[in-house]
Amino acid sequence: MLNNIVNKSHFAFLTIVYAFLLSGCQSTPANKSAILLAQQGQFETAKQTIRSDYSATGKSKLLHYLELGMLNHLQGNYQLSNQLLDQAQQIIEEQYTISISESALALVSGPTYTTYAGKVYHRPLINFYKALNYNALANQSNSGSEALLDSALVEMRQLDTYLSGMKDKTGGYGSQQELSGLDSITQQIYNLTRPLFAPNDLLEDIEYKDDAFAHYVSGILFERSGELDSARLQYQRALQAFENGFAQQYNIDDTIITQVKTDLLRVMQTAGGYTNEVAKLKKALNIDNATSTQPMLNILQNIGIGPQKKQFNLLLNIDEEAKALVMTPILWGTRQEQQAQMRWFQMLYADTSIFDLIQNYATGDIGDVAMGALTKRIPLGPLWEDAVDVGLVSALEYGSRISVTYLEPIQQQINHSEVWVGNQKVANLDKIYSVSLLTLQDALNNANSEIQIALAREIVKAMTAQKAISATGLDTSFSGFAKLATSVVNAVTASADLRQWQSLPAQINYVQLPITKGEHVITLKTHLSSGQVIEQTETIRIVDDITLWHTRTFLNQTRTQTTDSTFL
């Protein structure tokens, strides 16, 4: 009877894995729940949700400060928001170099056992939102606005220093993990799988290398403060980044590039001494006259909620005849989630080339050919004997589950946004920054490294269990049953790191308007793909030649008007 159990163990393992996934389907993370509550104006409940799930001292302390900082920013508590974001910035700087011990722990135990250090693009966004906080306080201040604007410029200077350091690095934009100091068996497994996930053509040119948007906002703030030379430099850096790939990478319209050129021209004309540069810009813009000297209102519309990271599961088996590892996705969740998981797998891992199809066909595995894009076969070739020697082949006799992350599909909910002054439409807003695309490209760029580490982790767990079973001296039948049981345990404990800064917007829209000084009733009309139009109105006081005003527009809301800069 035991032999029957062992012979049917593979089927039993798959059944248990599916049952586990059924009972443990993904729940909404606390910070996603929090931003959904904020979307409905329930800020205090949202903040309590963050405090309950992300402590100020635990492994996810960065999220505690990032999310509370953003929630207070949305609520208009700008001073408190900056205090919280200061703490987040400090944590990121402290975690810049992840300790060797934490890297080793992540590899053998799981990524959630490490301190969350954020993403490379989080630091610039912290400086950006802190600057917006100071700018908003300056807009509200009847006196002392100069000091507040100076504080905003401090943030922009810190941001410029950070971006300059990032640009100076060569090849430092991926997720290269420090793996020295690992035990020898873990290092062996890592070395076996390292060549199998080299980046493919899909992953070219999606690194976060510079930030044209950040440079541009810096230029606006420097110009507002009358620091024309600094404004010129930032506009030039923004223009260079936009034209050299940033606009294409993040799907930014050419109208934004035209706007940057117009601002650069205006600053150069005001400062004087740039005759040749001014002539070139006028020719590029096809204008003859000087730029407008009217006051300018710059509107930044933060829209929606960024996409959520979710867990994606794969079954790892060994094919002894083909001397290969075989990964098959375990599609789970709603139909939309299953489709997203399948497409993610196809983008990154699936065997889609004719060579791979021939490989599958040659092994007689017609199922792989039929599934094609739903199987990843990893021929070990000359590494096979090494895999046998270290116990990898024996350890994977009953398979293992691998958990990695994928990003939910980006929904194109927005058709366009309009700005009205009084009862007159004056312009459309254009997308100037896509946080969703930034998040997606970062996830794709890190996917190969993530699955390689996940592979190594689950293999090491399986091999550790195999050694423990061998040490007991059980006979073959009981040993097989024990290996099946430990495979199930390892599958249950496999997990991916779903932590992220969830309260960021999906995208940021922008427009610059010539306007007269005084009070104006500004209405934003956001047209959704569904046909719904969200109207939001606020009275803005224009006292300076350059004014920067920001909003947050949620797409599922209960109210359409407010007296602060967060539309609910």
N, C-alpha and C positions, 0 to 999 in steps of 0.2 A: 504493500500500500504506500509505503514511503517512496518507493521508486516511482509510482504513479504521480505522487505529489511533485517530485523533483522534475519528472518529464513534462509536467504541465506548468512548471514554475514561471516560464517566460510569460505565458498568457495571464497567470495569476498576478505577476508583477505589473503588467500593463493595466489590468483591471483595478488593482489597488491604487496605482498612480492616478487613474481617471477618477476613482472614488474620492481620493484625497483632494484633487482639484475641485470636484463638485462641492465638497463640504467646506473648502477654503477659498471660495471665489473671492476676487479682489474687492475689498471695501474701499470706500472713499477715504483718502488720508485726511488727517485733521486739518492740515493747512488748506486743502481744497474746500473742505466744509467751511472753514473760516472765511475765505474770500467769497464764497457763495452767500454766507450770512451778511458780509459787508455789502455785497451787491444789493441786498434788501434793506440796507441801513441799520442792521443789527450789529453795530461795531463792538459794543461791550461784550455781547455773547461771543462774537468772533474772537476777541482778544482772550477771553477766558478759555476758549477751545485751544488756542495756541499754548497758553500757560499750562494747561492740563496735560498736553501731549508732548511738548518740547520744553524740557527744563532748562534753566539758565546755566546749568553746570554739567549736563550730561553730554553724551556723544553727539547729540543733535542740537547743541546750544547755539550754533550759528543760525539755525532756522528760527529759534526762539527770538533772536534779535532782528533778523531780516524781516520776518513776518510781522512782528509787533511794530517794527519801524515803518513798514509800508502801511499797516492799518492806521497808525497814528497820522501818517502823511495824508492818507485819504480822508481822515476825520478832521483834518485841519489843525492838529496838534503838532505844529511844525518843530517847536523846540524839543519836545519829547521825542519826536521822530528822529531828530538828529542825534540825540543822546543814545538812542538805541542803535542807530546805524553806525555811530562811532564804535560801539562795542562789537558790532559785526565786523567792521573793518579791522579792528585789532585782532579778532579771532582768525580772520583770513591771513593776516600777516604772520601770526604765530604758527599757523598750520601750513605756511607756504612750502616748507620742506617737511613732508610727512616722515615720521620716524621709521627707521628700519623695522622696529618691533611691530608697529602698527601695520606696515605693509605685509609682513610675514603673517600676522594674525588674520588679515583680510583674506590672504590666499588659502589658509588652511581652515578657517572658521566661517568666513563670510564677510562681505563688505560692510554690513550694518554694525559689525563689532568695532569699527574704527570711528574716529571723530570725523564728522562731516566737515570738509574743508571748502565746499563750494566749487564753483566753476570759474574758469579764467575770465569770463565776461561779467562776473558778479561784482568785482571790485570797481570797474568803471561805472556800473549802474549805481553803486552805493554813492560814489562821488557825485554822480548826476542828480540823484534824488535829494541828497543833502544840499546841493546848490539850488535846486528848485525850492526847497524849504526856505532857505535864506532869501531867495528872490521873492517868494510869496509873502514873507514877513516884511520885506522892504516895500512891496506893493501896498501892504496894509498900514504901514507906518506913516504918521504925519511928520515925524522927526526921527532922525537917526537912521534913515534908510541907507545913507552912505556907508556906515559901518557894516550893515547887514549885507550890502552888495560886496563889500570888501571880503567878507567871510565866504560869500559864494565864489569869489575869484580865487580864494585860497584852495577851495575844493577843485576848481578847474586846473589850477597849477599842479596840484597833487596828481590829478588825473593825467595831465600832459606828461608828467615825469614817468608815471606808470606805463603809459602807452609808448613813450620813447624807449623805455627799457624793454618792453615786449617786442618792439620792432627790431631792436638790436640783436635779439636772439636769432639763432639759425636753427630751424627745425624744432623749436621748443614749444610748438602749439598743440601737439597730440598728447595723449595720456600715457607718457612713458613712465612706467612705475619703477621705483627703486626696489629691486628684489634681492640685493645682496644680503648675506647673513641668513639665508634660509637653510633649513636642514637639507642634507644631500639628496634625499629621495624626492623632495619637493622640487629642488632645482633640476633634477634629472627629468621629471615629468614636464616641467616647464620647457626645458630645452627640446624635448621630443615634439611638443606641440607648437613651439615658436615659429617654425617655418611654414606652418600650415595656414596661417591667417595673415599673410602679408597684405597690405592695403592694395585694393584693385583700382581700376581707372575711375570707378564711381566716387572714390574718396579724394580725388585730386581737387585742389583749389577750394576746399571748404574750411580751411583753418581760419580761426579768428586771429587775424594778423594786425589789424589796426581798426580804428573806429571813427569813420568820417562824421557820423552823427554827433559824437562827443566833441570832436574838434569844432563842429559848426555851432553847437550850443555855447561852447566856450567863447567863440567869436562874438556871438550875440551879447553875452554878458560883459565881455571886455569893451565892446563898443558902447554898451549902455553906460559903463562907468567912465567913458572918455579915454580909455587906454587904446588909442587907435593903432599903435604899432603892434601891440599884442593881438588885437582883433584881426589885423591884416595877416599876421602869421598863422593864426588859427583858421581863418577862412582859406588861406592858401593850402594848409595841410588837409583841410576838409575836401577842397576841390581836387587835390592830387589823389587822395584816397578814393573819392567817389569815381573819378574818371579811370583810375587804374584797376578797378575790379570790385570795389565795395558795392557800387550801384547794381552791377550785374549779379553779384553773389547774393544780394538780399532783395533783388527785384524792386529797385527803387527807380521811379520814373525820371526821365530826363528833365522834367520841369524843376526838380530839386537842384540839379546841377546848374541850370540857368539861374535859379535864385541865388545860389552861392556866388556865381560870377557877378551878379548884380550887386550883392552886398560887398564883395571885394572891390568892385569898381567904386562904389560909394565911399568906402573907407579911404581908398587911395586918393580920390579926388578931394576929400575933406582934409586929409593930412597934407597933400601936396608933395611934389617931388618925384612923382612916378609917371612921368610923361609917356615913356615908351610902353610901360605896362598898361596904362590907361588906354592908349591907342589900340593895343592888341585886344583888350577886353571889349572895347566899343565895337571893334570889327567883328569879334566873335558873337557879340550880342546883336549886331546889326543895328546899332543906334548911333546917332550923331551928337545928341545933346547930353548935358550933364544929368545925372540921376536926380530923382526927387529929393527935395530937402524937407518934405513933410515929416511929421512924427510917424513912426512905424510901430504897429502892433504885431508882435509875433505870437502866434497861437500854437501850442503843443497839445494835441488831443490824444491822450492815452486811452486806447480802446480795448475792451473785452478782457478776457483772462487767457493766459498762455496755456498751451497744451500740457496734458498730464502724462507723467511717466507711469508705465504699467509693467507688470511682470509677464514675461514670455517664457514658456517652458519647452524644453527639447528632450527627447529620449536619446541617450547615447548607448550604442551597442557596438560590439566587436564582430567583425566578419573575418573569421580565421582563414577561410578559403581565399578570400580576396586580399587578405592581409591589410585590412583597412578598418578605420573607425567609421561608424555610420551615425549621423545625426538626423532625427526626424522630428519636426515640430509637433507639439501636442496643442492643437487649436482648441481654445476654450473661451467661454463667455458668450456675449451676444453675437449675432451674425456679423454686425459691424466690427466688433472686436476680433472675431476670427478672421475676417477678411484683412484687417489691418495687420494681424500677426503673420498671415500668409504672405502679404506683400513685403513686409519688413524682412522676412526670411528670404524671399526671392531677391530683394535688393542686395542683401549682404552675403548670404551663405549658400544659397541653393546651387545645385549643379545644373547650369543652364547652357553651358557651351557644348558644341558637338563632341568634343573630346570626352567630356564627362559622360555624355549619353552613351558613347561607344564603350566607355569603361564599365558602365552599368550593364549594358547589353552583353558584353563579353563575359561577365560573371554569371550570366543566366538570370539576373535579377530583373525580370520583366516589370515587376511592381515598381521598381525605381524608375524605369524608363517611362512607365505610364504616369507616375507621379511627377517625374522630371524635376520640376522646380520645388518639390516638397521634400527633397531628400538631399543631404550633404554627405558625400562619401569622401573620406580623408585617407587616401592610400599612404601607408607608412613606408612602403618601399624598403630601402636599406635600414630604416629605423625599426623595422619589425622585430628583429632579433633583440634589439635593445629593449623593446617593449615587453617581450617575453621574459627577458632576464630580470627586469625590475618588478615583474609580477603584474603588469598592467593587463595583459590578456586574460589571465585567470581572474583578476579582480572584477572585470566587466562581463563575466559569464552571464549574469542575469540583468545586465543593463544598469544605467544610472540616469537620474534626471538632472538636467542642467537648467538653471534659471538665469536669465538675462533680462535687460530692460528693453522696451520699445516705447515709442512715443505715439500717443493717439493721433490720428490724422488731423491735419490742420483744416478746420472748417472755414470756407470762404463765406462768412456771414454778411460781410459789408459790401454794399454796392458802391456807394460814395458818400462823402460828407460835405455839407455846404455850410458857409458862414453868412449870416444875415446881420446887417447893422440897421437897427430900427425895423422897418418893414421892407427893406430892400436886400435882395441877394447880391453879394459883392464878389464872392469867389468860392471855388471848391478847395478842399484841403487835399493834399497829396501825401501818400505814405512816405515817410522819411526814415523809418526804422521798423524792422520786423523782428520782434523778440521771438516770435514763433519759429521763423526760419533760422534764427541764431541758435535757438534751443535744438531744433531738428538737426542742423548740420553738426553741432557739437556732439549730439547723440550718435550720429552716423560715424563721425570721425573717431569716436571712442569705442565703437561697437566691436571691432576686431580684437582690441586689447581686452575688452570686458569678457568676451566669450572665451578667449584664450585663458584668462585667469580663472574663469568659472570652470572650464574643462579641467585645468590642473587641480583645482580645489576638489572637485567631485571624484576625480581619479585617485587623488591622495587619500580621500576618505574611504573609498572602496578598497584600496590596497591596505590601509591600516586595519580595516575590519578583516580582510583576508588573512593577514598575519596573525591577528588575535585568534581567529578560528583555528588556524593551523597549529597554534600553540596549545590548543586544548586537547589535541590528539583524537578528535572525534573520527568515527569511521566515515566512509565516503557518503553514505546516504544522509546521515545527520549533518555532515559538513555542507552538503549541497543545500539542505533546508536552511541551515544557519546563514549561509551566504545569501540566500533569497531574502531572509528576514532582515539582514543588515542592509541589503540593497533598498528595501522598502523604507527603512529608517532613514537612510541617507537621502532618499527622494523626498521624504517628508520635511527634512531639515534644510533642504536646498532653498536658497532665497536670493533675490536680487536687491540691489540698493535703489529704492524708489524715492529717496529723499531729493527734494528740489525746492527752489524758491518759487512757490506756486502763485503768489499774489502779483507777479509781474503782469503787465498787459500783454495782449497778443501782438499789438502793433502800435506805432505812434504816427499820427498824421500831423501835418504842418501846413501853415499858410502865413504869409506876411502881408499886412494890409497898411496902406497909407491912411492916416486917420488924423482928425483934428484933436487938439487937447480938450479935456473936459470929460463929462460922463456920457457913456454910450451904452445902449441896450444891445447886447450881443446874443444872438441865437445860433446855436449849432443844430443842424438838421442832419441826422445820420440815417441814410437810406439803407435798409437791410435787403439781402437777397430775397427774403420772404415777401417783400413789398411793404413791410412795416417801416414807419418813419419815427425815429426817436427825436423829439424836440426838446432842447434844453436852453434855458435863458438865464443870463446874468448881467448885471450892470457893472461895467468896468470904468474905472477912473484913470484917464490918461494925463499924466503930469510931466513925463519925460519925453525926450526925442525918440528913445528906444524903450519899448516896454515888452516884457516877456510874461505871458500868462499861460498857465497850464490847467488842464482839466483831466478828469478820468470819466470815461463814458462806459457804463456797463450795458450789455445788450439785453439782459433780462432783468427788468427793474420794476419797482412799484410806484415810483414818483419820477417826474420829469423836470422838476425845477428846484433850485436850492440857492442859498445865499453865499455858499462858499465855492471853492474851486473843484469840488467833487460832485459830479452829477449823479443822482441816484434815481 
